[in-house]
Amino acid sequence: MGNFSTVVIDFETTGLSPGYGDRTIEVGAVLISNNRIVDRFQSLMNPEMRVSSFIEGYTGITNTMLSTAPTIQDVMGRLKTFIDQHPLVAHNASFDARFLDEELKRIHHRRTNDFACSMLASRRLYPDAPNHRLETLVSYKQLKTDGIHHRALADAEMTAYLWLKMIADIKSSYGMGEVSFKLMQQLAKVSRKNVHAFLSKSAHQD
């Protein structure tokens, strides 16, 4: 699968930051190879603390469900194997990267995978979207969805379809044969007014 494989990841958590003691309660990840999803990983995780009624309502994940879930340590060990050395994508990647790094640290592992943010890339490619939340972009680009939001695997799959759509749109708009992960990372950092020039230049180097 080589260079064309990417893992798209999404965490549901007890709150906004591991710095405040928040933990992961669910992870979903999908492996993209040659522009399609070829494998999936999903698991609830027992955070060994009660989640708030807000989080229960927001995610649909209840304390009862979590009480019988495997430990975070067990799930992170299996997730580490799934993501392997593949580059990673998440929607609002800084959030997911913080939780991934913190939970990996607890099992004495350090991430070496590159991360790219589909939200930052979408702001450059789709400046006319009403906003750049995942569910808004899925509707805006008429992407495949099962209608479930704020569950890890469903959100990871929607992010994967958005990622593939952005790559397809760049290919068709700029006549590129391939759009690399590195190009998508760079795109997320380009100022909006320079997006066209950046992609045009990249196309001539393709």
Secondary structure as UniProt FT lines:
FT   HELIX           2..4
FT   STRAND          5..13
FT   HELIX           18..20
FT   STRAND          24..33
FT   TURN            34..35
FT   STRAND          36..44
FT   HELIX           53..59
FT   HELIX           63..67
FT   HELIX           72..83
FT   TURN            84..85
FT   STRAND          88..90
FT   TURN            91..92
FT   HELIX           93..106
FT   TURN            107..108
FT   STRAND          115..117
FT   HELIX           118..125
FT   TURN            127..128
FT   HELIX           134..140
FT   TURN            141..142
FT   HELIX           152..174
FT   HELIX           181..187
FT   TURN            188..189
FT   HELIX           192..194
FT   HELIX           195..205
//
